[in-house]
Amino acid sequence: MSKVQGWLATVDGWKQKIQALQTTDEVVALAQLNSVIEELTKTVKHELRHVQKPLLKFQTLINSPGYSLFPDAASKLDEYLTNPFNALVTEKEGYPLLKTILQKMNIALDNKKMKLKSSRLRKAKDQLDSVVNKTALLSLQKSCQEVFNKKYELSASGTISKFRDIRTELQDRLNDLQRRKSIIEARDSMYEKQHKDASKRVDDQKSSLEKTVSELSNKKVQILLE
């Protein structure tokens, strides 16, 4: 068995281990939690959909007098624009940073520092009010944090750690095999080109020799190569 075949056999063994681990209760539970998080992520985006564009516009004002944010709030603004689920999960209860951001943004809207269509402005104001002055996101935040904490605890379990280690090692081995495969293919391609070039040179020399001998002997000469 070649070294590459041996590696492939090892990879197959790891794949079987992963398939076995994927059916364990912990891995199944983790997959289910990931699905729940995907749905909650969509919900958070939906609940903040009318303030997303205003927040993006407001991001250009946060260094201006009257609209500046403390570093933690400025960082949180970036997170709400890129990953609102994580942003909400990592906030303190009642999402004080989001409220601060929206209050500052509201001032900018009132001062007409951002251009929005009247319909978009009205929807943004309504959603802003429900978040800042009401409890629009409170139950959603609790649900997100509960699922997030469950995932964190489960991710630290021995089975999940073992699964992650095997998957990482397998990926490293696959990357190594792919690299070696590319090297072998490049070498084979070079050898094939060299073989074709050599064959062409032999054919050219053979034809030239046949022509020369034929002209000298006035007979058609064909050289056979074994």
MOPERA-V636466 format. One record per pair of residues at least 24 apart in sequence whose ideal C-beta (glycine too) atoms are under 6 Angstrom apart, sorted by sequence separation. I is the first residue (numbers start at 0). J is the second residue. If there is no record, write none. Layout:
# MOPERA-V636466
I|J ; I|J
This chain:
# MOPERA-V636466
72|96 ; 76|100 ; 54|80 ; 101|127 ; 72|99 ; 72|100 ; 101|130 ; 101|131 ; 98|131 ; 47|83 ; 66|103 ; 44|83 ; 43|83 ; 43|84 ; 66|107 ; 40|84 ; 43|87 ; 57|104 ; 60|107 ; 57|107 ; 53|104 ; 60|112 ; 87|140 ; 88|143 ; 87|143 ; 88|144 ; 56|113 ; 88|147 ; 53|123 ; 49|122 ; 50|123 ; 49|123 ; 50|126 ; 49|126 ; 50|127 ; 39|143 ; 36|146 ; 35|146 ; 32|149 ; 32|150 ; 29|153 ; 25|156 ; 25|158 ; 25|159 ; 23|158 ; 26|162 ; 20|162 ; 17|165 ; 16|165 ; 13|165 ; 13|169 ; 10|172 ; 6|176
